[in-house]
């Protein structure tokens, strides 16, 4: 840990990631609350929830783009400037409650999330190149753990902002400021985030060659054929990813029956998700590691089913 704190590249990348995470998580909560103020609240909250998961669909394309970019540290800094600029453009618009402005705000937020996905793809090779091999696993764990905890900080900040004055413009300006600070942190350490140019650039794998490698890895790790594993991951992740949006709609439907405000309810739900992520990453229970992939999938399906059964029968939703 001490050695990592002396690594300027690691400190800069983690610091920028923390600032970005605070801004993103703050504004994601603000955007849900903003959608709730419209007459078509359920539809617009659904639009926000769908837009939140769309960047993951473009993960492969953004990963290939990041692989082709040569000055990764400089491009990483540029993504932060661009994100700050997007929210600066949004700030004077967001208080106007029209459908056109709403979809413009969602589009700007989606553009920022896509840039965030690209920056995540740029960050990984920088960590790999700048952190010694024996510390890389610890560095990645610390980076992800701190970023996960900062999601709660950002969401709590969103609740406070809405509670104090209900200004969506202020929330957008704060988000622009966090990205500006992230860009400044990266600019401050730009020299140590420069990767050496290689004499001969390695060829970029074709989609077919990449899929062949993925096929080998997935079949070896799961003990199932590629088609079965792919369909399994597709279905389980689709159902799992939908829970966040469904619980948001459930809280919206409850309205005044909730013992807390809508935004606080969102924070409580997300705290449960983040708590699960932290426990799953840190505990690494020995009996869980002994389970086969199939057993873990059935266990996951069982837990997901219990959530939906409770919503359907227990809550009549």
RAMOQUI-V340877 format. One line per field, one symbol per residue. phi: phi as a letter, one per 30 degrees, with the letter a starting at -180 (. if undefined). burial: + if it has 24 or more other ideal C-beta (glycine too) atoms within 12 Angstrom, else -. A space follows every 50 residues. Layout:
phi: ???
burial: ???
//
This chain:
phi: .ddddddddddddddddddddedddddedddddddddddceddddddddd ddcdeddcedddddddddddddddddddddddddddddddedcdddcbdd dedddddddddddddddddddddddddddcceedcdddddddeddddddd edddddddddddddbidddddddddedddddddddddeceddcccddcdb ddddddedddddddeddddddcibdedddddddddddddddddedddddd ddddhddddbdeddedddddddddeddddddcdheddddddddddddddd ddddddddddddcdchc
burial: ---+--++++++++++++++++++++++++++++++++--+--+++++++ +++-+------++--+--+--+++++++++++++-+++-++-++------ -+--++-++++++++++++++++++++-+++---++--++-+++++++++ ++++++++++++-----++++++++++++++++-++--++--+-+----- ---------------------+------+--++--+---+--++++++++ ++--------+++-+++++++-++------------------+---+--+ ---+--+----------
//
